[in-house]
Amino acid sequence: MRNLPPLTMLRVFEEVAHHRSFNRAADALNVTQGAVSRQIKQLEEYLGISLFLRTPRGLTLTEAGSALAPHLGEAFDQMERALQAVRVPNLRQRLRILAPPTWGTRWLSPRLRSFLKRYPDISLSITNQQGDDSAGELDCRIRFGLEQAPHCHSELLVMERHIAVASPELFDGEQPPELHDHPLLHILHEGKRLRVWENWLEAVGRSDVDAASGIEFSTLDQVIHTALAGGGLAVIDRQMIERELASGSLLPITPVEVIGPYGYWLDIASDKLGLSKVERFQHWLNVERNP
């Protein structure tokens, strides 16, 4: 029987040795700094030696820690190679994502070719509805919201960037349409109207327009299609209408842009962190939003 400490303890040491920081290692492992500190203390007690020195410049490895770190790195590399060697060839991993329908259609879909080309061994399952019996099957979710989600890894992907737009047919030459002459189009979120018009009108200093008037829709796509048809004026996240702005089928009424307060967040349950398919999707999202 092998006389080894728990692998979690060794994995934490490898991460701290790599980052030279308890804080950064905790972030990478999605645990608290206290948990990292306890794992390191237990490993040092098991070995009977100190592995790190705390100096004014930060954390440094002791001589013993410097000797141990590369061997552990090689051991984990060998374990990974051994697992890959016995893994069924060409076995496709299925990545299950919960995402808002408009984000999935207008942001994700045009970029999927890039993801599939980079990771051909991953199959995608993208849905906008979650049943109680399927929550455990999800690998991650994209969420439209105001703040981080509790009890999971939650990172902001992008904030909304709202502009007021209209169909070119509502413009008089280069003169934008008058706000009083056309219906204001509104989007509902969880049954409540988002205050995008109120925020935009405040930003442009227009107190003479009734932001409560207009037409409500349950999806952003309905708002976009109505605006395209000249059925009203809309305040929309410009990242959701990149194609329409590029083609000129929707035109900004003014250059004013309002950031937030809502954004799109990537939420990953703790038991899904570290899965290669999730890490690849997470990395790809970061590359795509910061090209």
C-alpha positions in Angstrom: 0.0 0.0 0.0 1.4 3.4 -1.0 2.2 5.8 1.8 1.0 9.1 0.2 -0.9 12.1 1.5 -4.2 13.0 -0.2 -3.9 14.0 -3.8 -5.8 17.2 -3.1 -3.1 18.3 -0.7 -0.4 17.8 -3.4 -2.6 19.5 -6.1 -2.9 22.6 -3.8 0.9 22.7 -3.3 1.5 22.5 -7.0 -0.9 25.4 -7.6 0.7 27.6 -4.8 4.2 26.8 -6.1 3.1 27.9 -9.6 1.5 31.1 -8.5 3.7 31.9 -5.5 0.5 33.2 -3.9 -2.2 31.6 -1.6 -4.7 34.1 -3.0 -4.1 33.4 -6.7 -4.0 29.6 -6.0 -7.3 29.9 -4.2 -8.8 31.7 -7.1 -7.5 29.1 -9.6 -8.9 26.3 -7.5 -12.1 28.1 -6.6 -11.6 27.6 -2.9 -10.9 30.1 0.0 -7.5 31.2 0.9 -8.0 29.6 4.3 -8.6 26.2 2.7 -5.4 26.6 0.7 -3.4 27.6 3.8 -4.8 24.6 5.8 -3.8 22.2 3.0 -0.3 23.5 2.9 0.0 23.4 6.7 -1.2 19.8 6.7 1.3 18.8 4.0 4.2 20.5 5.8 3.1 18.6 9.0 3.0 15.4 7.1 6.5 16.0 5.6 8.0 17.6 8.8 9.4 20.5 6.8 8.6 23.9 5.6 7.7 24.3 2.0 7.3 28.1 1.7 8.8 31.2 3.2 6.8 34.4 3.7 9.0 37.4 2.9 8.2 41.2 2.4 8.3 40.5 -1.3 5.8 37.7 -1.1 5.9 33.9 -1.0 9.0 31.9 -1.9 9.8 28.2 -2.0 12.2 26.7 0.5 14.9 24.5 -0.7 12.7 21.5 0.0 9.8 23.1 -1.7 11.9 23.9 -4.8 13.0 20.3 -4.9 9.5 18.9 -4.6 7.6 21.2 -7.0 9.0 19.9 -10.4 8.7 16.3 -9.4 5.0 16.8 -8.5 4.5 18.6 -11.8 6.0 15.7 -13.7 3.9 13.2 -11.7 0.7 15.0 -12.5 1.7 15.3 -16.2 2.4 11.5 -16.3 -1.0 10.8 -14.7 -2.7 13.0 -17.3 -0.9 11.2 -20.2 -1.7 7.8 -18.7 -5.4 8.7 -18.5 -5.4 10.1 -22.1 -3.7 6.9 -23.3 -6.6 4.7 -22.1 -9.3 7.1 -23.0 -11.5 5.8 -25.8 -10.1 7.3 -29.1 -12.1 10.1 -30.6 -14.6 10.0 -27.7 -16.5 13.2 -28.0 -17.2 15.1 -24.8 -20.6 16.8 -24.6 -20.6 20.3 -23.1 -24.1 21.2 -21.9 -24.7 25.0 -21.7 -27.7 26.9 -20.4 -27.9 30.3 -22.2 -30.4 33.1 -22.8 -32.0 32.6 -26.2 -31.1 36.0 -27.7 -27.4 35.7 -26.5 -27.3 32.2 -27.9 -28.7 33.3 -31.3 -27.0 36.7 -31.7 -23.6 36.3 -29.9 -22.8 32.7 -29.6 -24.1 31.2 -32.9 -22.1 33.4 -35.2 -18.9 32.4 -33.3 -19.5 28.7 -32.9 -17.5 27.8 -36.0 -14.4 29.1 -34.2 -15.1 27.0 -31.1 -15.8 23.8 -33.1 -12.7 24.3 -35.3 -10.5 24.7 -32.2 -12.1 21.9 -30.2 -13.4 19.3 -32.6 -13.7 16.6 -29.9 -16.4 18.6 -28.0 -20.1 18.3 -28.9 -22.3 21.1 -27.7 -25.8 21.0 -26.2 -27.2 24.6 -25.8 -30.6 25.2 -24.2 -32.5 28.1 -22.8 -34.6 26.1 -20.4 -33.6 24.1 -17.3 -35.8 21.5 -15.6 -35.3 20.5 -12.0 -34.2 17.1 -13.1 -31.6 18.4 -15.5 -29.7 20.8 -13.3 -27.0 18.3 -12.5 -26.4 17.6 -16.1 -25.5 21.2 -17.0 -21.8 22.0 -17.2 -22.2 25.8 -17.1 -24.6 28.6 -17.8 -24.6 32.0 -19.3 -26.7 34.3 -17.1 -28.2 37.7 -17.7 -28.0 39.6 -14.5 -26.7 42.4 -12.2 -24.2 40.6 -10.1 -22.2 37.5 -9.3 -24.1 34.3 -8.5 -23.4 32.8 -5.0 -22.1 29.4 -4.3 -20.3 28.9 -7.6 -17.6 30.3 -9.8 -19.2 33.4 -11.4 -17.4 35.7 -13.7 -18.6 38.7 -15.7 -18.2 38.2 -19.4 -19.4 41.5 -20.7 -21.6 44.5 -19.7 -24.4 45.6 -21.9 -23.7 48.7 -24.0 -27.1 50.3 -24.8 -27.8 52.6 -27.8 -31.0 53.9 -29.2 -31.7 52.7 -32.7 -34.3 52.9 -35.4 -34.9 51.7 -39.0 -33.4 54.0 -41.7 -36.9 54.5 -43.0 -37.7 56.5 -39.9 -34.9 59.0 -40.6 -35.4 62.1 -42.6 -32.2 62.1 -44.5 -29.5 62.3 -41.8 -32.1 63.7 -39.3 -32.9 61.1 -36.7 -36.6 60.4 -35.8 -38.3 62.4 -33.1 -38.8 60.4 -30.0 -42.4 61.6 -29.6 -43.4 60.5 -33.1 -42.9 56.7 -32.7 -43.6 54.0 -30.1 -40.9 53.1 -27.7 -40.1 49.4 -27.7 -39.5 47.7 -24.3 -38.1 44.4 -23.3 -39.4 42.3 -20.3 -37.1 40.3 -18.1 -38.6 37.9 -15.6 -41.9 39.6 -16.1 -40.6 43.1 -15.4 -39.8 45.9 -17.8 -36.0 46.6 -18.0 -35.3 50.3 -17.4 -33.2 50.7 -20.5 -35.2 53.6 -21.9 -35.2 55.5 -18.5 -31.4 55.1 -18.3 -30.8 56.2 -21.8 -33.2 59.2 -21.6 -31.4 60.3 -18.4 -28.0 60.0 -20.2 -29.1 62.3 -23.0 -30.9 64.7 -20.7 -34.4 64.2 -22.1 -37.0 64.6 -19.4 -39.8 65.5 -21.8 -40.3 61.9 -23.0 -42.6 59.5 -21.2 -40.5 56.3 -20.8 -43.5 54.4 -19.6 -45.2 54.6 -23.0 -44.8 52.2 -25.8 -45.0 48.5 -26.6 -43.7 45.6 -24.4 -42.2 42.4 -25.7 -41.1 39.2 -23.9 -38.0 38.7 -25.9 -35.3 40.9 -27.3 -35.6 39.4 -30.7 -39.2 40.6 -30.9 -37.9 44.1 -30.1 -35.2 43.9 -32.8 -37.6 42.6 -35.5 -40.1 45.3 -34.7 -37.4 48.0 -34.9 -36.2 46.6 -38.2 -39.7 46.8 -39.6 -39.9 50.5 -38.6 -42.5 49.7 -35.9 -40.8 51.8 -33.2 -37.6 53.0 -31.5 -35.5 50.7 -29.3 -32.7 50.9 -26.8 -30.6 47.7 -27.4 -27.3 46.3 -26.4 -25.1 47.0 -29.4 -23.4 43.7 -29.0 -26.7 42.0 -29.8 -27.2 43.9 -33.1 -23.6 43.9 -34.6 -24.9 42.6 -37.9 -27.7 45.1 -38.2 -25.4 48.0 -37.3 -22.8 46.9 -39.8 -25.4 46.5 -42.6 -27.1 49.8 -41.8 -30.5 48.1 -41.3 -30.6 49.7 -37.9 -29.0 53.2 -37.3 -28.1 54.9 -34.0 -30.3 57.8 -33.1 -27.4 59.5 -31.3 -23.9 58.3 -30.4 -24.8 58.1 -26.7 -24.0 54.7 -25.2 -25.1 53.6 -21.7 -23.0 50.9 -20.0 -24.9 48.3 -17.8 -26.1 47.9 -15.2 -26.9 44.4 -16.5 -24.3 42.0 -18.0 -23.7 38.5 -19.1 -22.1 36.2 -16.5 -20.5 32.7 -16.8 -21.5 30.6 -13.9 -19.8 27.2 -13.2 -20.8 24.9 -10.4 -18.0 23.9 -8.1 -18.2 20.2 -9.1 -17.7 21.2 -12.8 -14.6 23.4 -12.3 -11.5 21.7 -13.6 -13.3 19.7 -16.3 -11.3 20.1 -19.5 -14.3 20.8 -21.6 -15.5 23.6 -19.3 -12.0 25.1 -19.0 -11.8 25.1 -22.8 -15.1 26.9 -23.2 -14.2 29.3 -20.5 -10.9 30.1 -22.2 -12.5 30.4 -25.6 -15.1 32.9 -24.2 -12.4 35.1 -22.8 -10.5 35.1 -26.1 -13.7 35.9 -28.1 -14.7 38.8 -25.9 -11.2 40.2 -25.9 -10.0 39.7 -29.5 
